Amino acid sequence: MNATPAPAPAPHPFTLRLALGLVGVLIAALTSGLNDRVSDIALADIRAAIGISYDQGSWIVSGYQAAEVAAMMIAPWFAVTLSLRRFTLGVSAGFVLTALLLPLITSPTLFIALRVLQGLFGGALPPMLMTVALRFLPPPFKLFGLAGYALTATFGPNMAASLASLWTDHVSWMMVFWQVVPAMLVAMLLISRGLPQDPLRPERFRQIDLFGMLTGCSAIALLILVLTQGERLDWLNSPLIAGMLLTALPLLLVFLINEWFHPLPLFKLQMLRRPNLAHGLLGLACVLILGLSGSALPSAYFAQVSGFRTLQFAPLALTVGLPQLLIAPLLAALLNIRWIDCRWMLTAGVSLLILSCLLGTQITSDWARQNFWLLQILQAFGQPMVILPILMSATSVVAPPEGPFASAMFNTVRGFSSIAASTLVEVFLSHREQFHSSILINQAASRGWLMTASGADHASSSLPLLQDGTISSSANLSGFATLVRHQATVLSLSDSWLMLTGFGACLLLLTAILPKRVWPPQTLLQNSSRNN
């Protein structure tokens, strides 16, 4: 942007009725995100209930996520064509209907197919939140709308562990799916009453980017399947993974070329010439990876080292999730102040996340829940301090008619990056754990005296060998193997936190190079009034 703010477009009339409609869209988007995460966490209970194997069960997650991200690409186009209210109500109804049916299905194949269909409906909801925020909110409230969108990345995922443990441990696994019904019914009521009804635009079907939809959705769905199934099937050693990857990459290239030249594309790639938008997409990918340092890594420690169930980890996740209801609007209010540069807030937020990661590298096998409180508090403030400035900076260079293009690109990048980030951390953890296990075992084998007890009475899990080199007992040997595995896990987690600091450093570098100063929408409105 220029150093001086440009006049803002005239704001849309903003009434209580419209505000309730926007709240409805927010509830629908948050519910969609919760459905995805809660069902992933409760997958073991779901598999046991419907009698599905581990390998088959992995496709429940993969199919949903592939369909979800593919839907994010095309949802804004259909929302403009069919009208925002009509489209949002339609996909919400489909989402509720599939949620009602899923627990009643006993066939694994039919269950997976219905889950894929629900992924299509669920993936179409988050883009609607950004679309309505960019279109309907007047400048004084626009940042609060973006704060609501930020909640889908900070609040929802951190609430999932508590809900999953509540349903599976105390109610019924069926509630993992039925939990969405009350919230979605409320959302549909608010949307139907609050959002204005636009006319149908059937003329857009004459310019429909059907080729782009087919190539783009196929490419992104195949890439998601590669990421989610690659580790289980041994990556390129699997003909299925190699075939999907060799199909997805050319399709993605053809899609991008098509989008550049198509008169009515899904993605308006020319918008990436704007540094703030390019920074927003890259920064969003980085922060989604950084966010795993406050969720995936602590949960891995408690599950693999401490032996905790999800319910026991949930309070730590809530430490990040619940404060967002206050922190997000507070940060939006601060960013509405003219002299506050969102780049400095972003830098401060990344610094908090890096500090959290560096503290995490000091992890030991003696850590308990209290050792994580500081890390989680830093995450609770750092995540929204990064996401909200990124959204403000990127959307400031997007004109209202370009909102659907920005929504499609942002949500597709967000959906794909969150899955890629999870895969990266999972694979990195697994390989580093194998590396450290090998090193520890080799070191133990070459220094047998360190595992030798002075007598049979002093033998233990840490000293499983006797003076003559024999094993004191199978229980002690098993205990020693557990100690080695726990230590390898701790070392791999420390490596993972260190790796994530690298992504934080990259985000700081991008912030220093790419984005230009942007001004709060409220400030632009005030300047426009003075000029008139």
Long-range contacts (C-beta under 8 A, 24 or more apart in sequence): 1-276, 1-396, 1-397, 1-516, 1-517, 1-518, 1-519, 3-517, 5-519, 5-523, 5-524, 5-527, 6-524, 7-524, 7-527, 7-528, 7-531, 8-139, 8-521, 8-524, 8-525, 8-528, 9-399, 9-400, 11-138, 11-139, 11-140, 11-525, 12-135, 12-136, 12-137, 12-138, 14-136, 14-137, 14-138, 14-141, 17-193, 17-194, 18-136, 18-194, 18-195, 18-196, 19-194, 20-190, 20-193, 20-194, 21-85, 21-132, 21-190, 21-191, 21-193, 21-194, 21-195, 21-196, 22-132, 22-133, 22-136, 22-137, 22-145, 22-148, 22-194, 22-195, 23-190, 23-194, 24-186, 24-187, 24-188, 24-189, 24-190, 24-191, 24-194, 24-195, 25-88, 25-125, 25-128, 25-129, 25-132, 25-187, 25-191, 25-195, 26-129, 26-148, 26-151, 27-183, 27-184, 27-186, 27-187, 27-190, 28-88, 28-92, 28-95, 28-125, 28-128, 28-129, 28-183, 28-184, 28-187, 28-188, 28-191, 29-125, 29-126, 29-128, 29-129, 29-149, 29-152, 30-151, 30-152, 30-155, 30-156, 30-183, 31-125, 31-180, 31-183, 31-184, 31-187, 32-95, 32-122, 32-123, 32-125, 32-126, 32-180, 33-126, 33-152, 33-156, 33-157, 34-156, 34-159, 34-160, 34-163, 34-179, 34-180, 35-95, 35-99, 35-118, 35-122, 35-177, 35-179, 35-180, 36-64, 36-65, 36-68, 36-122, 37-156, 37-157, 37-160, 37-164, 38-160, 38-163, 38-164, 38-167, 38-176, 38-179, 39-64, 39-176, 39-177, 40-160, 41-160, 41-161, 41-164, 41-165, 41-310, 42-164, 42-167, 42-168, 42-173, 42-176, 45-168, 45-173, 45-176, 46-173, 46-176, 49-173, 49-174, 50-105, 50-106, 50-108, 50-111, 51-106, 51-108, 52-108, 52-111, 55-232, 56-108, 56-112, 58-228, 58-229, 58-232, 59-112, 59-229, 60-111, 60-112, 60-115, 61-228, 62-224, 62-225, 62-228, 62-229, 63-112, 63-113, 63-115, 63-116, 63-119, 64-115, 64-116, 64-118, 64-119, 64-122, 65-119, 65-224, 65-228, 65-415, 65-419, 66-116, 66-119, 66-220, 66-221, 66-222, 66-224, 66-225, 66-228, 67-116, 67-117, 67-118, 67-119, 67-120, 67-123, 67-221, 68-119, 68-120, 68-122, 68-123, 68-415, 69-123, 69-220, 69-221, 69-224, 69-412, 69-415, 69-416, 69-419, 70-120, 70-123, 70-217, 70-218, 70-220, 70-221, 71-119, 71-120, 71-121, 71-122, 71-123, 71-124, 72-123, 72-124, 72-126, 72-127, 72-408, 72-411, 72-412, 72-414, 72-415, 73-213, 73-216, 73-217, 73-220, 73-266, 73-267, 73-408, 73-412, 74-213, 74-217, 74-266, 74-408, 75-123, 75-124, 75-125, 75-127, 75-128, 75-408, 75-411, 76-127, 76-131, 76-266, 76-403, 76-404, 76-405, 76-407, 76-408, 77-204, 77-209, 77-266, 77-404, 77-408, 78-124, 79-127, 79-128, 79-131, 79-404, 80-201, 80-204, 80-404, 81-200, 81-201, 81-202, 81-204, 81-205, 82-200, 82-201, 83-197, 83-198, 83-199, 83-200, 83-201, 84-128, 84-131, 84-132, 84-135, 84-195, 84-198, 85-191, 85-192, 85-195, 85-196, 85-197, 85-198, 86-197, 86-200, 87-124, 87-128, 88-125, 88-128, 88-191, 88-195, 89-188, 89-191, 89-192, 91-121, 91-124, 91-125, 92-121, 92-125, 92-184, 92-187, 92-188, 92-191, 93-188, 94-118, 94-120, 94-121, 95-121, 95-122, 95-125, 95-180, 95-184, 96-180, 96-181, 96-184, 96-185, 96-188, 99-177, 99-178, 99-180, 99-181, 99-184, 100-177, 100-178, 100-181, 102-177, 103-173, 103-174, 103-176, 103-177, 103-178, 123-415, 126-152, 126-411, 126-414, 126-415, 127-407, 127-408, 127-410, 127-411, 130-403, 130-406, 130-407, 130-410, 130-411, 131-403, 131-404, 131-407, 132-195, 134-395, 134-398, 134-400, 134-403, 134-406, 134-407, 135-400, 135-403, 136-195, 138-525, 139-520, 139-521, 139-522, 139-524, 139-525, 140-336, 140-521, 140-522, 140-525, 142-395, 142-521, 143-332, 143-333, 143-335, 143-336, 143-388, 143-392, 143-520, 143-521, 143-522, 144-329, 144-332, 144-333, 146-332, 146-388, 146-391, 146-392, 146-395, 147-328, 147-329, 147-331, 147-332, 147-384, 147-388, 148-328, 149-391, 150-324, 150-328, 150-384, 150-387, 150-388, 150-391, 151-324, 151-325, 151-328, 153-288, 153-291, 153-383, 153-387, 153-414, 154-291, 154-320, 154-321, 154-324, 154-328, 154-383, 154-384, 154-387, 155-321, 155-322, 155-324, 155-325, 155-328, 156-321, 157-291, 157-295, 157-321, 158-294, 158-295, 158-317, 158-318, 158-320, 158-321, 158-322, 158-324, 159-317, 159-318, 159-321, 159-322, 160-317, 161-299, 161-310, 161-313, 161-314, 161-317, 162-311, 162-314, 162-317, 162-318, 164-310, 165-309, 165-310, 165-311, 165-314, 166-311, 168-310, 169-309, 169-311, 204-264, 207-263, 207-264, 208-264, 209-258, 209-259, 209-262, 209-264, 209-265, 209-266, 211-258, 212-255, 212-258, 212-259, 212-262, 212-265, 212-266, 213-266, 215-251, 215-252, 215-254, 215-255, 215-258, 216-251, 216-252, 216-255, 216-259, 216-266, 216-267, 218-247, 218-248, 218-251, 219-248, 219-249, 219-251, 219-252, 219-255, 220-248, 220-252, 220-412, 220-416, 222-247, 222-248, 222-251, 223-248, 223-252, 223-416, 224-416, 224-419, 227-419, 227-420, 227-423, 228-419, 228-423, 230-423, 230-427, 231-423, 231-426, 231-427, 231-430, 265-405, 266-405, 266-408, 267-405, 267-408, 267-409, 267-412, 268-402, 268-405, 268-409, 271-397, 271-398, 271-402, 271-405, 271-406, 271-409, 274-397, 275-514, 275-515, 275-516, 276-393, 276-394, 276-396, 276-397, 276-514, 276-515, 276-516, 276-518, 277-394, 277-397, 277-398, 277-406, 278-514, 279-390, 279-393, 279-394, 279-510, 279-511, 279-514, 279-515, 280-390, 280-391, 280-393, 280-394, 280-395, 280-410, 280-515, 281-394, 281-409, 281-410, 281-413, 282-510, 282-514, 283-346, 283-386, 283-390, 283-507, 283-510, 283-511, 284-387, 284-390, 284-410, 284-413, 284-414, 284-417, 285-413, 285-417, 285-420, 285-421, 286-503, 286-504, 286-506, 286-507, 286-510, 287-350, 287-353, 287-383, 287-386, 287-387, 287-390, 287-507, 288-414, 288-417, 288-418, 288-421, 289-417, 289-421, 289-424, 289-425, 289-500, 289-503, 290-350, 290-353, 290-357, 290-383, 290-386, 290-500, 290-503, 290-504, 290-507, 291-353, 291-379, 291-383, 291-421, 292-421, 292-422, 292-425, 292-500, 293-353, 293-356, 293-357, 293-360, 293-375, 293-379, 293-496, 293-497, 293-500, 294-320, 294-356, 294-375, 294-376, 294-379, 294-380, 294-383, 295-320, 296-422, 296-425, 296-426, 297-360, 297-425, 297-493, 297-496, 297-497, 298-372, 298-375, 298-376, 300-429, 300-489, 300-493, 301-363, 301-367, 301-489, 301-490, 301-493, 302-369, 304-485, 304-486, 304-489, 305-365, 305-486, 305-489, 305-490, 306-368, 315-369, 316-369, 316-372, 316-373, 316-376, 319-373, 319-376, 319-377, 319-380, 320-376, 320-379, 320-380, 320-383, 323-380, 323-381, 324-380, 324-383, 324-384, 327-380, 327-381, 327-384, 328-384, 328-388, 331-384, 331-385, 331-388, 332-388, 335-388, 335-389, 335-392, 335-520, 336-520, 336-521, 336-522, 336-523, 337-520, 338-519, 338-520, 338-523, 340-520, 341-517, 342-388, 342-389, 342-392, 342-393, 342-518, 343-389, 343-393, 343-511, 343-515, 343-517, 345-385, 345-388, 345-389, 346-385, 346-386, 346-389, 346-390, 346-393, 346-511, 347-508, 347-511, 348-385, 349-381, 349-382, 349-383, 349-384, 349-385, 349-386, 349-389, 350-382, 350-386, 350-504, 350-507, 350-508, 350-511, 351-382, 351-508, 352-378, 352-379, 352-381, 352-382, 352-385, 353-378, 353-379, 353-382, 353-383, 353-386, 353-504, 354-501, 354-504, 354-505, 354-508, 356-382, 357-497, 357-498, 357-500, 357-501, 357-504, 358-497, 358-501, 360-493, 360-494, 360-497, 361-494, 361-497, 361-498, 361-501, 362-494, 363-490, 363-493, 363-494, 363-497, 364-490, 365-486, 365-487, 365-490, 386-507, 392-518, 392-520, 393-515, 393-518, 396-518, 396-519, 396-521, 397-518, 425-496, 425-500, 428-492, 428-495, 428-496, 428-499, 429-492, 429-493, 429-496, 430-492, 432-491, 432-492, 432-495, 432-496, 433-488, 433-489, 433-491, 433-492, 434-488, 435-492, 436-487, 436-488, 436-491, 436-492, 437-484, 437-485, 437-488, 440-484, 440-487, 440-488, 441-484, 444-484, 451-480
